[in-house]
Amino acid sequence: MNPPVLGADLTYAGRPSVLIEVFNDPGEGDLMGQAMAEAGVRSLRFSFHGFYSPLGPEQTERVKAENKLTNDYPWFPIDHYVDFIAAQNLTTVVAVNVEEGPDVARTAIEKFIERGLRSKLVAVELSNEPWLNPRPWLPEDFAVRASEIILKLSPLGVRFALPLTVGDEQKTPTKLSDTVWTTRMLTALDSRVKLSTRADVVGVAHLYGRGVNPGTIKKFNEVVKPFSPRMRYLVTEFNIRSSLQGNPHLSNPYAMEFARKVADLMRRPEIEALYVHSVPAHSIVYYSTRRFATVIGQRDPRITLSRENAGWHLTPAGRVYALYTKLAWNGQIVAFGGSDHQQYWTIRRQDGSLITTFLNDSAKEYEFKIKVSGLNPSIKTGPRSIACFDEQGKQVEALSLPY
């Protein structure tokens, strides 16, 4: 089974909004498209998030008021995002608002289909984290709304991504634990849309901080598999930190931790795609002008704000993403091993050749002793580095992230 596609979640609802300029201006779209290609990003997640409606600015204000959200940004037609996806040859998850109903969702998704982009639609995500909505969304009420969209849009031949959460704390507006909310929602939805018979429904997981580990996926499986034994997941938001205060993502230590934790997730066969949170604000890229940069605080001493330095820039984590997409994880996983700070894995590429990657997040050179067909069982890898080798034991590419 191929490893997950590496994508990015989009943050657009604020001022200044770099992404809205990108959607509205094809030239800016081309520049961002180049940045995404350099970062190895092949897929984006665009979420209505309860603060955007494709029906126009007036309906957007109504939706924001209904959801008690105050995000201030210039409204834009969803057609502009559709144009951007078409021009840059990307795929996308589109997260609709279930509260707007199936007709609005269908109108939005048909924009992509009318442009011949059905194959570019990864899935229609059924709202963003509904258990946190201030309404609150009781699980049975949400299940009814979600089922209406599934039934209305099924003839379009698209897939659906169902928001899921797990945990025992009771800190959401519903006063239910996350696991209870999800179990009740799945029970109600399953009575209307038999999940075990639907190959077009995938689960959605959002992973942050300590949740970015394979054990979290096992917890999702415990809740989900009784309803849908073969369900796979889109991780439509993830970041190895719950907060990026201080902009740690501009540093090599963050990048090496990011590399380790993403690799650990990518070996899970249930995960179909991972969308890092987010572009342009966090993690893999940032955008700068002579006045601001899309980082916490809009500036950082490590970033030079100047006309000459304006544009898109890869962070160290972005360099990891690029290596993973283009080489280290570009194929079917064959083996994975090692410890937390020294990992190795082998993938089989489309041409049948093998690539083995060694990750060493320690201050000293590390000698890996493994058994992979055709490869020297002893490979030395430099400190704070990721190195890819072919079947003959020749180093193909390496990334050094010293700190």
Long-range contacts (C-beta under 8 A, 24 or more apart in sequence): 1-269, 1-332, 1-333, 2-331, 2-332, 2-333, 3-266, 3-267, 3-329, 3-331, 3-332, 3-333, 3-347, 4-235, 4-265, 4-266, 4-271, 4-272, 4-273, 4-274, 5-42, 5-43, 5-91, 5-272, 5-273, 5-274, 6-40, 6-41, 6-42, 6-43, 6-262, 6-273, 6-274, 6-276, 6-321, 6-324, 6-325, 6-329, 7-41, 7-42, 7-43, 7-44, 7-45, 7-91, 7-93, 7-273, 7-274, 7-275, 7-276, 8-36, 8-39, 8-41, 8-43, 8-44, 8-45, 8-275, 8-276, 8-278, 8-279, 8-284, 9-44, 9-45, 9-47, 9-236, 9-237, 9-275, 9-276, 9-277, 9-278, 9-279, 10-44, 10-45, 10-46, 10-47, 10-278, 10-279, 11-277, 11-278, 11-279, 11-280, 11-281, 11-282, 12-73, 13-49, 13-51, 13-52, 13-71, 13-73, 14-71, 14-72, 14-73, 15-72, 15-73, 16-292, 17-73, 17-74, 18-280, 18-287, 18-294, 19-279, 19-280, 20-73, 20-74, 20-76, 22-84, 23-76, 23-80, 23-81, 23-83, 23-84, 24-76, 24-80, 26-83, 26-87, 29-83, 29-84, 29-87, 29-88, 30-87, 30-88, 31-311, 31-312, 32-88, 32-312, 33-84, 33-87, 33-88, 33-90, 34-312, 35-285, 35-312, 35-313, 35-314, 36-88, 36-90, 36-279, 36-285, 38-314, 38-318, 38-322, 39-284, 39-285, 39-314, 39-318, 39-321, 39-322, 40-321, 40-322, 40-323, 40-324, 40-325, 40-326, 41-90, 41-279, 41-284, 41-321, 41-325, 42-90, 42-91, 42-325, 43-90, 43-91, 43-92, 43-93, 43-122, 43-273, 43-275, 44-85, 44-90, 44-91, 44-92, 44-93, 44-275, 44-279, 45-92, 45-93, 45-95, 45-125, 45-236, 45-237, 45-275, 46-81, 46-92, 46-93, 46-94, 46-95, 47-94, 47-95, 47-125, 47-128, 47-236, 48-94, 48-95, 48-96, 48-97, 48-100, 48-128, 49-95, 49-97, 49-128, 50-97, 50-99, 50-127, 50-128, 50-133, 52-97, 53-97, 53-100, 53-104, 54-78, 54-104, 54-107, 54-108, 54-111, 55-100, 55-104, 55-107, 59-100, 63-97, 63-99, 63-100, 66-99, 67-99, 67-133, 67-134, 67-135, 68-134, 78-108, 78-111, 79-111, 82-111, 82-112, 82-115, 82-117, 83-115, 85-112, 85-117, 85-120, 86-115, 86-117, 86-120, 90-120, 91-119, 91-120, 91-121, 91-122, 92-120, 92-121, 92-122, 93-122, 93-123, 93-124, 93-125, 93-161, 93-234, 93-236, 93-273, 93-275, 94-121, 94-123, 94-124, 94-125, 95-124, 95-125, 95-126, 95-127, 95-128, 95-161, 95-236, 96-124, 96-125, 96-126, 96-127, 96-149, 97-127, 98-126, 98-127, 98-130, 98-142, 98-145, 98-146, 98-148, 98-149, 99-127, 99-145, 101-145, 101-148, 101-149, 102-148, 102-149, 102-151, 102-152, 102-153, 103-152, 105-149, 105-152, 105-153, 106-152, 106-153, 106-156, 109-153, 109-156, 109-158, 110-156, 113-156, 118-156, 118-157, 118-158, 121-158, 121-159, 122-159, 122-161, 122-234, 122-273, 123-158, 123-159, 123-160, 123-161, 123-202, 123-234, 124-149, 124-153, 124-158, 124-159, 124-160, 124-161, 125-160, 125-161, 125-163, 125-204, 125-234, 125-236, 126-150, 126-160, 126-161, 126-162, 126-163, 127-163, 128-163, 129-163, 129-165, 129-206, 130-163, 131-163, 131-165, 131-172, 131-173, 131-174, 131-176, 131-178, 131-181, 131-182, 132-172, 132-173, 133-173, 134-173, 135-173, 136-172, 136-173, 136-174, 137-174, 138-174, 139-174, 139-176, 139-181, 139-182, 139-184, 139-185, 139-188, 140-184, 140-185, 140-188, 142-185, 143-185, 143-186, 143-188, 143-189, 143-192, 144-188, 144-192, 146-189, 147-189, 147-192, 147-193, 150-193, 150-201, 151-192, 151-193, 154-200, 158-200, 159-200, 159-201, 159-202, 160-200, 160-201, 160-202, 161-201, 161-202, 161-203, 161-204, 161-234, 161-236, 162-189, 162-201, 162-202, 162-203, 162-204, 163-204, 164-203, 164-204, 164-205, 164-220, 164-223, 164-224, 164-233, 165-206, 166-216, 166-219, 166-220, 166-222, 166-223, 179-223, 182-223, 182-224, 183-223, 186-223, 186-224, 186-227, 187-227, 190-227, 195-227, 195-228, 195-231, 196-227, 196-228, 196-229, 198-228, 199-230, 201-228, 201-231, 202-231, 202-232, 202-233, 202-234, 202-272, 203-228, 203-231, 203-232, 203-233, 203-234, 204-233, 204-234, 204-235, 204-236, 205-233, 205-234, 205-235, 205-236, 206-235, 206-236, 206-237, 206-238, 207-235, 207-237, 207-238, 207-265, 208-237, 208-238, 208-239, 208-241, 208-242, 208-277, 209-239, 209-240, 209-241, 209-242, 212-238, 212-239, 212-240, 212-261, 212-262, 212-265, 213-261, 213-264, 213-265, 214-264, 214-265, 214-267, 214-268, 217-265, 217-268, 217-270, 217-271, 220-270, 221-270, 231-270, 232-270, 232-271, 232-272, 233-270, 233-271, 233-272, 234-271, 234-272, 234-273, 234-275, 235-265, 235-271, 235-273, 235-274, 235-275, 236-273, 236-275, 237-275, 237-277, 237-278, 238-265, 238-274, 238-275, 238-276, 238-277, 239-276, 239-277, 239-282, 239-283, 244-282, 244-283, 244-296, 245-296, 246-296, 247-295, 247-296, 247-297, 247-300, 247-302, 249-282, 249-283, 249-284, 249-315, 249-316, 249-317, 250-286, 250-295, 250-300, 250-302, 250-303, 250-315, 250-316, 251-316, 251-403, 252-316, 252-384, 252-401, 252-402, 252-403, 253-403, 254-316, 254-317, 255-315, 255-316, 255-317, 255-319, 255-320, 255-401, 256-361, 256-384, 256-401, 256-403, 257-361, 258-283, 258-317, 258-320, 259-317, 259-320, 259-324, 259-359, 259-361, 259-386, 259-401, 260-340, 260-341, 260-343, 260-359, 260-361, 262-320, 262-321, 262-324, 263-324, 263-329, 263-336, 263-343, 263-345, 263-359, 264-343, 266-324, 266-329, 266-333, 267-333, 267-336, 267-345, 276-317, 276-321, 280-312, 283-315, 283-317, 283-318, 284-314, 284-315, 284-317, 284-318, 284-321, 285-312, 285-313, 285-314, 285-315, 285-318, 286-312, 286-313, 286-315, 287-311, 287-312, 287-313, 288-313, 316-401, 319-399, 319-401, 320-386, 320-399, 320-401, 323-386, 323-388, 323-397, 323-399, 327-355, 327-357, 327-388, 327-396, 327-397, 328-355, 328-357, 328-386, 328-388, 329-357, 330-355, 331-355, 334-372, 335-372, 337-370, 338-368, 342-366, 342-368, 344-368, 344-370, 346-372, 353-390, 353-391, 354-390, 354-391, 355-388, 355-389, 355-390, 355-396, 356-388, 356-389, 357-386, 357-387, 357-388, 357-389, 358-386, 358-387, 358-389, 359-385, 359-386, 360-384, 360-385, 360-386
